[in-house]
Amino acid sequence: MGSVIPLKKEIDNSYLRLKNLVGGKLENVTQRIKFKLASEINLIHKMTNYHVKSGGKRIRPLLTLASAKLCGYKDGNRDVNLAACIELIHNATLLHDDVIDNSNLRRGIKTANSVWGNQSSILVGDYLFSRCFEMMVEDGSQEVLKLLSSTSSRIAQGEVLQLEHKGEIDMLEETYFNIINMKTAALFSAATRVGACLGNKSKKEKDALESYGKNLGLAFQIADDSLDYFSSKNIFGKAIGKDFYEGKTTLPLIIIFQRANNQERIFLKEIFKKKKRTEDDFSETLALINKYKAVQATFKRAEYFVNIAYDSLGIFDYSEEKKVLQNLTEFSLNRSY
């Protein structure tokens, strides 16, 4: 599947091709979100405007729009409405995540909780969820309602599972994959399966798109966790080492613990018992990550999921939509932000 070294121009083009594929529909999604989030409560108005304007790549709604197009959906606005639902679920979880993680920065700007406080962020996150469920009911599809409501439940369970294992440096890889499967991959897979639902495709085609989204999401999250140890704030939107300082055990740490000697394991256990980790702790951990080539090993794991995602679309006939979605698998692996 190619190199794991970021080839920024080529990789960015795969994302731009995805945006171009859906034309002006992504802007329609943004306008739909703004319309649904309108409120007479001044604080809700300010916070939702701030959060929507904070940007992001909008990968998940793009996946819904592109998948629907792949599956032949043409008439109506259900794709826009359901893509907006997907994005609202994502943004609601981000508001809650930033409170749980006590984050001050996301996408290069201050988080809502650092500006307005944790209580407001939790409540506005709940408001986003409630608006999303209104839209799901308005869509009228029991299949879609069941899919997106169960996905919201899986995301919440993933958050709790991650919290349960916070600071656990000897976490099993299986546990890590369970967490990211629920927290990240579940929404990616729902985003793509929704497109197949809109196109009234067969169960096999729905399952294929779900597999594509799931494995794309796993690769996306693994790459995200790796970027924490070699990216930079100006291109990634968060400071390097953010996960480390928050005590999150991600795949690079799991790998170095697996490969470390007894003395190094004792060191890792001690620093993850701390309430706060220092820059020296991070530097020493980074040295172990380099020693055991943990970032390279992490990307090797991600490549496995990229290959599955790419091949999952094999049952669909050749089309521009299929080509763009397959090319996007490289973006999930090689992105630098």
N, C-alpha and C positions, 0 to 999 in steps of 0.2 A: 504493500500500500504506500510505498514511498518513504521519504525521509521524515524523521521526527523533528528535524531542525526547522524552526519557523521560516517559511519563505513568504514574507509578509505580503508582497504584491499579489502573488498567485493565490494565496489563501484568502485575502480580502476580496479578490475577484469572485470567488465562489459564493461569498456572502452577498456581494452586490448583484450577482446573477440571480440569486434567490429573490432579492427585493424587486429586481426588474421583472421577474417572472410573474409576480402578482400585480404589477402595475400600481395603480393608485389605491389599491385596497388596504394597504397597511395604514395609510393616512385616514382612510375611512374607519379603521379600527380605533385609531387614536381619537377621532371625533366622537365615535360611539361611546368610548370610555368616558370622555369628558362630559357627554350628555347624561350618561347614567350616574355619574358621581356628583352631579350638580346638587347642591344643598343650600338651604337658607341658614344653616349653622355656620357662622363665620370661620370657626376653627377648622371644621371639616373642609370647607372651601379652600382655605389657605394650604392645609396639609396635603390634600389630594392634588391640587394644582402643582405644588412643590414636588411631590413624588412623581407625577406623570412627566413633568418637565425634566426630571433627573436623567431621563434617556434610557440607555440600555440598548442592546441590539435587537430586542423584540424577536428573538429566535423562535420562541414557542408559538406566538400567533402566526408568524411567517410559515411555520411548519403546517399549521392547520390550513391556511390559505393555499399553500402549494400542494398539500395532499389532496385537498378537495378538487383542485384543478386537475391533478393527476388522475383522479377518479371520475372525471367528466362532469363535475358539478358546474353549472353555468347560470341557471336562472335563480333570482332571488338574492337575499342578503343574509341567509343563514350562516354562510361561511364567515362573514364579517362579524356577526353577532357572537358566534361561538368562539372565534379567535379572540374577541374582546373578553369573553368569559375566561378563557385560558390565561390571558394576560392579567386579569383581575385576581385570579387565584394565585398566580405567581407573585404579584405585587403585595397581596395581603400577607403571604408567607414571609416576604422580605421584611415587611414592617415588624412582624412578630420576631423573626430571626434576629434582627438588629437589637431588639430589646434583650432577648435571651443571651446574645453574645456581647452585650454592652458595647456595640460597635459605634464608632464616631464618624466613619467614612465609608461611603459606598459610591462606586462609579466616579470617584474623584471629588465628591462633594459631601458636605455634612449630612449625616443621616437624620431622618425626621425625629427620632428619639433624642438625638443630641441637641436639637433645636427646640422641640416642644415638650420633651419629657416622655418617659416610658408609658405612663397611663394613657396619654393622648394617642400614642402610637398603637397601643394594643386595641383601643376602642375604634380607631379609624381603620385598622386592619380588619376588625370585625365588620365594620360598615362596608368595606370592599367585598367581603365574603357574602354579606346579605344582598348586596346589589347583584352580585354574580349569580346567586341562586334565583333571584327574580328573573333574570335573563334566561336562565336555563329552563325555568318553568314556562316562560313565554315562548320558547322555541317549540315546545309541544312534543318533543320526542322522549318517550320513556327510556329508550336505549341510551340516549345521550345524557339524560338526567342521572340515570344509574351510574354511567361511566364516570362522569365528572364529580358526582357526590362521593363515590367510593374512592376516587383519586384524592380528593381533599382529605378523606379519612386516612389514607395511606401516608400522605405527606406529614400529617400530624403525628402519626405513629413513628415515622422516621425521626422526627424531631425529638420525641420522647426517648427513643432508643439511643440516639446520639448523646442526649443529656445523661442517660443512665451510664454510659461508658466514657463520659468526659474524664480526661486525665489518665485513662487506662492505656499506658504505653505498650503493654503486652497484648493489646487487642488482636483477636484473630482476623485474618483477612476476610473470612466468611462474614463476620460481624460487620466489618467495614462495608462490604458489598451489599449486605442487607440494608444498611443505613442509606447508602447513596441510591440504591434501587428504589427505596420508598421516598426519599427526600427530593431527588432530582429526576431519575429515570421515569418515575410514575407519571409525572406531568408531561414529559416529552412523549411518552407512548400514548397518553390520552390525546395529546394535540394532534398526532398523526392518525390515530384511529378515528377520531371525529371526522377527519376528511373523508375516510372510507365510508363512514356512516352517511355522510351527506350525499355521496355518490351511489348509495344503495348497492354497494359491492357485496360479493360473497363473503362468507365467514373466513375463507382462506385468504382472501385479499385484505380483509380487515386485520386478520392475525399477522399478515406479512408487514403491513404498515405499522402495526403496534410493535412488532419486533424491531423494525427499523428505528422507530422513535426511542424505544427502551435502550437499545445498544448505543445509539447516538448519544443519549443522555448520560449513560455510564461513561463513555469515552470523554464527553464534555466535562463531567465532574472530576474524573481522574486527572485530566489535563489542568483543570482549575486548581486542584490540590497541589499539583506539581509546580504551577506558576508561583505559588506562595514562597517557594524556595529559590527562584531564580529570576522572577520578573521584576519590574520596577513600577512604582506608583503612577508615574506619568503615563504609562501605557496600559496598565492593568486596572487602575482605579482604586486600588487598596495597597496599603503599605506592605512591603515584603515582610514575611514572618507573622502576619496577622493571625493566622490559624494557630501558629506555635504559641504566641503570647496568650491566646484565649484558651489554651490547653486542649485543643482539638487534635485527636489522633487521626492522622490521615495516612494514605498509603506510603508516602516516602518514609515516614517515621516507623510504620509497621515493618517495612523492609529493612531498615537499618537495625531495628531491634532483633529481627530474625537473624541477621548476619553478624551482629556485634559479639565481641568476647564478653566474658563475665564482668570484667571491670567496667566496660562501656555500658553494659546493661544496668549495672548498679547506678552509674552516673545518670542514665536516662530516667530510671525510676525515681531517683531523688529529685531531679528538677521538675518532674511532672507531679510530684507531691506538693510542690510549692503553690501558694495562692497566686503568686506573681513570678514570672520568669524574667531574667535580666538579658541585656544585650550580650553579655559574656556567655550566658547559657545558650543563646541563639547561635552565636559564633562557633561555639564548640559543637553544637548539634549539626550545624551546617558543614563543619569539617568532616563529621562522620557521614553525612549524606554524600559528600564528595568522595570520601574514602571508599565507600561501598557502592558508588555509582547508583544511588537510590533513585535519582530523577530519571536516569536512563532506563532503569528497571521498571519504574512506574509507567513510563511511556510505552514500554514493551507490553505491559498488561493492557494498556488502553488500545493498542493496535489490534488486539484480539477482538475487542468489541467493535472497532471501526470496520473490520473485515466482515463481521456478522451483519452489521447495519447495511453495509454496501450490498452484500449478497441477498439480503432480505427482499430487496426490490426486484430480484431476478424474475419473479413470476409475472411482472407487468411488461406489456409490450414496450418497445423502444418509443420514447417521446422526449421532447425537450424537458418536460417536468421531471421525468425519471432521471435524466442525465444531471440536471441541476441538483436534485436531492442526493444522488450518489456522490457528486463532487463535494457536497457540503460535509461529507464525513471527514474529509481532510481538514476542514475548518475546525471541527470539534477537537481534533488532535493537535493541530499545529498552530492554533491561534495564539497570539501573544498578549491577549487582553481579555 
